[in-house]
Amino acid sequence: MIEQILQSDLIELIKRFGNLGVFIAMFLESSVVPIPSEAIVIGAGAIGISIYSIVIFGSLGSTLGAMVGYSLGRYLATPVILRFGKYVFIKPHHIYKAEAFAKKYGVPGVIIGRVLPIIPFKVFSIASGITKIPFIPFVLCTLVGVIPRMYVLALFGSAVLKFQKPVVIVVGVAILIFAAFKLTKKMYNGRNGGKNV
């Protein structure tokens, strides 16, 4: 219920402020607001924001928000994050899983974590700060990783608006995301001896 209200508010923000609204919405989503980025990006495309505007302003907003999450992980004590994370729907097992992933894959894992929805965006940013992944590579890899994801989701939202073969696009995107998710999860579990973190 809360997520639906927040999602509606952010879409209204985008309708009102256009590109700036996309930037602000993605910044908030990536740092503190507990709603999935897919809802914002697809919603922005569906209300007529251009794909390239979404990619540019959404990627910049996401990256800046990720920097905030990284700073929280780097400079706040982990017990504080675990205690207050519940207010933005971040649970302890989210942090532990993301932390393990960040330790295993390091900087390359940042790109993987951005392109594929394995771990919630803001949680992975916090975990990257906790594990002290170098800041500049973290920022650069975040930006590189969010761009293709923004493009695909914006394309989908735009297709919904224009009704250009939406069923084919939905199925195609769903298959690609599911396949990538399963492959990465298999690789992740393999490196952990088949145990969930």
C-alpha positions in Angstrom: 0.0 0.0 0.0 2.8 2.4 1.0 4.8 1.5 -2.1 1.8 2.2 -4.4 1.2 5.6 -2.8 4.9 6.5 -3.2 5.0 5.3 -6.7 1.9 7.4 -7.6 3.5 10.4 -6.0 6.8 10.0 -7.9 4.9 9.6 -11.2 3.1 12.8 -10.5 6.4 14.4 -9.8 7.6 13.3 -13.2 4.5 14.5 -14.9 4.9 17.9 -13.3 8.7 18.5 -13.7 9.6 16.2 -16.7 13.3 15.5 -16.9 14.0 17.0 -13.6 11.3 14.9 -12.1 12.9 11.8 -13.5 16.2 12.8 -12.0 14.6 13.5 -8.5 12.5 10.3 -8.6 15.4 8.1 -9.4 17.6 9.8 -6.9 15.0 9.2 -4.2 14.4 5.6 -5.3 18.1 4.8 -5.3 18.8 6.3 -1.9 15.8 6.1 0.4 12.4 5.6 -1.1 11.2 1.9 -0.9 9.8 1.3 -4.4 11.3 -0.6 -7.3 13.1 1.5 -10.0 11.2 -0.5 -12.7 8.0 1.2 -11.6 9.4 4.7 -12.0 11.3 4.1 -15.3 8.5 2.2 -17.0 6.0 4.7 -15.7 8.0 7.6 -17.0 8.1 6.0 -20.5 4.4 5.3 -20.3 3.5 8.9 -19.7 5.5 10.2 -22.6 9.0 11.1 -21.3 11.5 10.4 -24.1 13.7 7.3 -23.8 16.9 9.3 -24.1 15.8 11.8 -21.4 15.0 8.9 -19.1 18.3 7.2 -19.8 20.3 10.4 -19.1 18.4 11.9 -16.2 17.5 8.6 -14.7 21.0 7.3 -14.8 22.4 10.4 -13.2 19.8 10.4 -10.5 20.4 6.7 -9.8 24.1 7.2 -9.6 23.8 10.1 -7.2 21.4 8.2 -5.1 23.8 5.2 -5.1 26.5 7.5 -3.8 24.3 8.4 -0.9 23.7 4.7 -0.1 27.4 4.0 -0.4 28.2 6.8 2.1 25.6 5.4 4.5 27.3 2.0 4.4 30.8 3.4 4.6 30.3 5.9 7.4 27.4 4.6 9.5 27.9 1.6 11.8 26.3 -1.6 10.5 24.1 -2.1 13.6 22.6 1.4 13.0 21.7 0.4 9.4 20.3 -2.9 10.5 18.2 -1.2 13.2 16.7 1.6 11.1 16.7 -0.1 7.7 13.3 -1.6 8.3 11.8 1.9 7.9 12.7 1.8 4.2 12.0 -2.0 3.9 15.7 -3.0 4.2 15.9 -6.2 6.2 19.0 -7.7 7.7 19.2 -10.6 5.3 19.2 -8.2 2.4 22.3 -6.5 3.8 24.0 -9.8 4.6 23.3 -11.2 1.1 24.4 -8.0 -0.6 27.6 -7.8 1.5 28.5 -11.3 0.6 28.0 -10.6 -3.1 30.1 -7.4 -2.9 32.9 -9.3 -1.2 32.8 -12.1 -3.7 32.8 -10.0 -6.9 34.2 -6.6 -5.8 34.1 -3.8 -8.4 32.9 -6.0 -11.3 30.0 -7.0 -9.1 28.8 -3.4 -9.1 28.0 -3.6 -12.8 26.3 -7.0 -12.4 24.3 -5.7 -9.5 23.1 -2.7 -11.5 22.2 -4.4 -14.7 20.4 -7.4 -13.1 17.8 -7.2 -10.4 19.5 -9.7 -8.1 19.8 -7.4 -5.1 17.8 -4.2 -4.4 19.6 -1.2 -5.8 19.9 0.8 -2.5 20.9 -2.3 -0.5 23.8 -3.1 -2.8 25.0 0.5 -2.6 25.0 0.3 1.2 26.8 -3.1 1.1 29.4 -1.7 -1.2 30.1 1.0 1.3 30.3 -1.5 4.1 32.8 -3.7 2.2 34.8 -0.5 1.2 34.7 -1.1 -2.5 36.8 1.8 -3.9 34.5 4.9 -4.3 35.5 6.1 -7.8 35.2 2.6 -9.4 31.9 2.1 -7.6 30.5 5.3 -9.1 31.8 4.7 -12.6 30.6 1.0 -12.6 27.2 2.1 -11.2 26.8 4.6 -14.1 27.9 2.1 -16.7 25.6 -0.6 -15.2 22.4 1.5 -14.9 22.5 2.9 -18.5 21.5 -0.3 -20.3 18.9 -1.2 -17.7 17.4 2.3 -18.0 17.2 2.0 -21.7 15.4 -1.3 -21.8 12.9 -0.3 -19.1 12.3 3.1 -20.8 11.8 1.4 -24.1 9.3 -0.9 -22.6 7.4 2.0 -21.0 7.4 3.9 -24.3 6.1 0.8 -26.1 3.2 0.6 -23.6 2.4 4.2 -24.4 2.4 3.7 -28.2 0.9 0.2 -28.1 3.6 -1.1 -30.5 3.4 -4.9 -30.1 3.4 -4.7 -26.3 2.8 -8.4 -25.8 5.9 -9.3 -27.8 8.0 -6.8 -26.0 6.7 -7.8 -22.6 7.5 -11.5 -23.2 10.9 -10.7 -24.8 12.0 -8.5 -21.9 10.6 -10.9 -19.3 12.5 -13.8 -20.8 15.8 -11.9 -21.0 15.5 -10.6 -17.4 14.5 -14.1 -16.1 17.3 -15.8 -18.0 19.9 -13.3 -16.8 18.6 -13.6 -13.3 18.8 -17.4 -13.2 22.2 -17.5 -14.8 23.7 -14.9 -12.3 21.9 -16.6 -9.3 23.4 -20.0 -10.4 26.8 -18.4 -10.6 26.4 -16.7 -7.3 25.2 -19.9 -5.5 28.0 -21.9 -7.1 30.6 -19.6 -5.6 28.9 -20.0 -2.3 28.9 -23.8 -2.4 25.2 -23.8 -3.3 24.2 -22.1 0.0 22.0 -19.1 0.2 23.4 -16.2 2.1 
